[in-house]
Amino acid sequence: MIENNHIPENNKTLAAFGGFRSVPPRPGGAGSDKFAVELYSRLAASGYHVLAYCRIYPGEAKINHTDFKGINLIWFRTINRNGLDTLLHSFKCTFDIIVHNRAEIIHIHSGANSLWAIFLRLFGKKVIVSQFAMDWKRDKWPWYAKIFYHFSNYITAYIPNRVVFDNVFTQQFFENKFKKKFGFIPYGSEVSEPDPNNPILRILNLVAGEYFLFVGRFIPDKGIHILIEAFKQLETTKKLVLIGNSPIKGEYEKKLKNTTDPRVIFPGYIYGEDTNFIMKNAYVYVQPSLIEGLSPVILTVMGLGTPLICSNIPENLYITEENATHFKSGEVSALLDALRYSLENPLGIKNSAKMGQQKIRSRFNWDSITQQYINTFETI
């Protein structure tokens, strides 16, 4: 861990906080956590001293480990309030960076945290913000949170040294609104082949190829309620496996789990190689998103060569191109048709997935992406 008042002489020290919760991912994690692991471990291997700020929620035990794949970790406690948990944690991170002079370059996840770029820049830090989806459109946020997001957009556009986007659609929105040019750096898709002897399917009482799958946070904009409703009308003996939970428990998750269809399975949180093995062996992975950035889950699924059904929002179409089965976002009947199509065309969806796997690995490569971030850091 970095000493309290010392930045290494080569100034290649990076501190990161914001949208991700922990390294490695823990319950409540999402795409930003995977992004943090993939990018920061590679930056550490390239010679950067990387410090990642992680969260501890109420009821969670104190975390003692301070290193993961060369990434130095600092843990701060936060609260169980949607949105406010990030705000409090980011305040603590900013205070710690400034008081202890932790790093020269600060990487902030999500434009909602751009507020802290004001203070960091006042103390001479170089700040880069990674802006993901158009978060102000998410139904989970109340009106005052959406106002804060719109306000944060202005700070994101003008205060950080650099801003990069993970999808071209949010990038275009910002460029049109603020009449400025911004960078684009996507996520990577490489996934190592899972160990064929992994016992997780046996533990969960699942059979390879006999289940549809979703992995992610149980929040409304993921469209899980649409998936459950469509699946309930599907005539099949296959199961629907929904891996994850809400980062902060609420009514939405309770409603999802009230389904009486015995084919719908909720295993809870599963991470790492177990998740990859479950994805690899799914009949079809389903991503019914209403809103997304550049989805790390879709990239992983395509990297594994698993057949995919996803909503036709622009961000999903940009990744998948013609190598997935698409349905009109938000429509239960359209998703039901897509599920039926997958059952009627097993060879077709497998061939499409194989072609998608080859293309996605060349388009979205983590080593290339890491180098793009390094180039961005060097320009500031």
N, C-alpha and C positions, 0 to 999 in steps of 0.2 A: 504494500500500500504506500502511496505517496506520503512523504513527510509533510507536516502541516505547513511549513513555510518554504517549500522548495519546488521549483520547476526544473527538470533536467536541463542541462546546458544546451542541448540541441534543439530545445523548444518544440520538439515533436511530442507534445503532451496534449491529450484530448480528454475532455470531460463531457459526459453525455447524460441527459435526463429528459423527461417529458412523457411521451406517449407510452413508452414501455414500462412494465411493472417490475420485472426482475430478470436477471441473468444467472442461471438458465431459467427458462419459463417455469412458472409455478401456477397453481390454481388461480384463475382470473386472467391469465395471460392471453395474448392474441398475436396478430401478425407482426406488430411492432417488436414483440419480444424475440420472435424468430429473426427478424431483421437485425436486431441488436447483436444477437449471438453470431450470426453469419458475418456481418460487417466488422464488428469490433475484434473478433478473434483473428481475422485476416489483417486488420490494421496493426494489431499487436505483433503478429508474425513479421510484418514488414518493417518494424522498428519503432512504431509509435508506442508511447506509454499511455494506455487507455484506462480511464476511470469511469465506471458506470454506476450511476446512482439508482439504487433499487428501493422498493417499498416494502414495509411491513404493516399489515392491516391489523386492526383490533382482533384479539383472539389468536393471532399467529405468534408462535414462539420466536424468541430472539434468534437471528441468523448469525452464525459464527464464521462461515466461510467467507474469505476475502479475496478469492481468486478463482477464475474459471477460464480455462483455455487462454491464459495470458492476460485476461481482462481483470483489472483491479476493481473490487466492489466496495461500495459504501452503502450502508442500509440506514434509512430513516423511517420512522413511524409516520403513518398518516391516518385518516379517518375513513369510515364507511359511508361516505356521501358522494353520490355520483357527481363528477365534475370537481367538487370541492376537494376530493382526495388528491387529485392531480395538482390543483392550485396550491394546497398546503405543502405537498411534497416538493414541488418546483420552487417554492419560496425557500424552503430549507436548503435545497441544493444550491440555489443562487447565493444565499448567505454564506454557506460553507465554502464555495468556490472563491468568493471575494475575500472573506476573512482569512482563509488559509492559503490563498494564492495557489489554488490547486492545479491550474492548467492555463495554457496560452490560448488554445482553441476550444470553443464550447460548441457542441453539437446538440441542438434542441429538437426533439421530436414534436411535431404538430404545431401549426401556427397558433393554436390556442395558448401556447406557452411563450409566444413571442414577446409578451409583456416583459419578461425577465431579461430580454435582450437589451432593453433600455439601461438597466442598472449594470449589466455586464459590460456593455460598451463604455459606460462612464468610467469604469475601472480598467479600461484598456484592453479588454478581452476581444478576441476575434470570434465572431458568432456566425454560425451557419445554421439555418433552420430547414428541416425537411418537412414540407407541407404535403399531407396525404389527401384524403378525400375532402369533399365539400361538407365538412362536419355540421355546418349550420343548417343543413337540410335534414338531419337525422330527427326522426319523430321522438326519440327518447328525451330530447332537450326541451325544457320549458321555454317560454317566450323570452325571459330575461337572459337565459343562457345563449339563445340564438343572437340576441343583441350583442352580447359579449363577443361572440364569434365574429360578427360583422365588424365590430370595433377592432378586434385582433387582426383582421385582414389588413387594415391600414398599417398597423405596426409591422406586420410581416413584410409588407411591400417596401417599407422605407427604412426600417431600423437595422436589421441584421446586415452583416457584411455580404453574405450570400444567401439566396433561397433556392432550394432545389425541390422539384416535384417528382413524385413517383408515377404520375399519370399525365398524359398530354392534355386531358380535358380540363382538369383543375388548373394546369399551367396556362392553357388558353384563356380560361376565365380571368385569371389574374392579369395576364398580359393585356387583354382587352379592357379590363376595368382600370388598370393603373398605368397603361401606356408605357410599360417597361418590359424588357426581356428578362426571362428567368431561366434557370437551368432545369434539365430533365435527367434524372438518374433513376432507373427502375429497380425492382428487386431481382434477385437471381432465382433460378429454378432447379439447380443441381441437387439431386438427392442420391445418396449412396444406396445401392440395392440392400434391402433389409435381409437380415439373417433368416433363411428359410426354416430354421428350427425354433424360431420365436414361439413361445407357448401362449401368447396373448389371446388368440382365437379360442383355444381350448378353455382358457380361464373364463372367457366371456360367453362360452357356449355358442360360438358362431362357427359357421362353415364357410370356407373360402368360396366367393362367387355367389353366395346366397343372401346377400344383404345390400341394401342401399345405404349410403353413408353421408352424414354431415359432421363437420368438426368446426367448432368455433364458440364464440360467446353467444349466450342466449339473450339477445337484445332485439327489439322489433325490426330494426333495419336489416337484419340478416334474413328476414322472411321465413323463419322456421315455422311459424304458424300456418303459412301458406303450404309449406311442404307437408306438414302433418295432415292438414285437411285434404290435400290431393291424394296422399298415400292411403288414407282411410277408405277412399273410393276405388282403390286399385285392387283388382283381383289377382292376387299372387300369394305364394307361400313364403316369399322372401321377406326378410325383416327390414325395418328401418332403424338404423343405429344413429343416435344423436349424441355425439361426444362433446362434453363441455358443461358449462353452467353459466350463470350470470356472475360477473365480477362482484356485483353487489346484489344480494337477493332482493327480489321484488315480485309484484303481481304477475308480470309477464311470464316469468319462469314457472310460477305456480300453475298458471293456466295451461302452459304447454304440457306439464306433467300430469294434468288431470285427464289426459286422453285415456279412454277405456280400451283402445285397440291393443291386444296383447302382442301384436307384432312389432310395436314401437318400443325400442329399448333405450334406456338412459344409463349408460355406464359411468357417468361422471367425467372427471378429468383424466385424460391419458396423454402422455407426452413422449417426445423423443422417438426412439426406434420402435416402440410399441405402436405409436400413432402411424408411423410410416408403413409398418407391416399391415395394419388394419386398412389403410388407404390402398396399398398395393393389391390387396385381396378382395376389395369391394367389387360387387358386380358393376355398380355405377356410383360415382360420387355426385352429390347434388348440391349446388350452390344457388339458393333462391334469393340472393341479395336484392334489396330495394336500393341500397346505396353502397358503393364500394370505392376504394382507391384502386391501386394496382394490387389485387388480392394475392398475398403470399401463399394462401392455401391452394388456389387454383394453379399457381405456378408449380407448387409441390406435387399436386395430383397429376398434372400433365407431365412433369419430370419423371414420375413413376410409371407413366404409361397406362393410367387407369381411365376407363371411359368416364365422360363428364357430361352432366346436364347442368346448365346455368341460365340465369335470367339474361335477357338481351339488353341490359344496360350498356352504354358505350364502353365503360371500363372493362367489362367482361369480354365484349366482342373484340376489343383491341388485343387482348392476350390470346384468346382462343382461335380467332379467325374462323375458318370453316371446320376446325377440328374438335367440335363439341356439338351437342344437341342443345339448341336454344329455345326458350319459351318467353312469351311476353311477360315482363316483370309485373308482379303483383296479382296475376290472374291464376286462380286455382285450377280452372278448367284447362288452361294452356299448359300448366305444369303436369296435370293428369295425362294430357295427350302425350307429352314428352316422355313420361314414365312408361306409358303403354308402348310407345314407339321403341324404347330401349329393350323392352321384353320381346318384342316382335322381330327385332333386328340385332341379335347378339353379335354376329360376325361383322356387321357394318359398323357398330359402335367400337368394336375392338380394333378394327383396321384404322378408323379415324383417330383413335387414341394413340396408336403406334406412330402414325404420321405426325401427330401433334407433338409427341415426345421428341422426335428428331428435330423438329423446327424450334421448339421452345428452348432446348438446350443451347442452340446457337444464338438465339435472340436475347436470352436473359442469362448471363453468365456471371457468377459471383466474383470471380477474380477480376474480370473486366470492370465490373461495377465498383469494386474496391479501388481500383486504379483511378477511376473517374472521381471518386471522393478524394483520393490523395491529391489529384491534380487540382481539385477545387480548394482544398486546404492550402496548397502551396501558393495559389493566386492571392490569398488574403494575408 
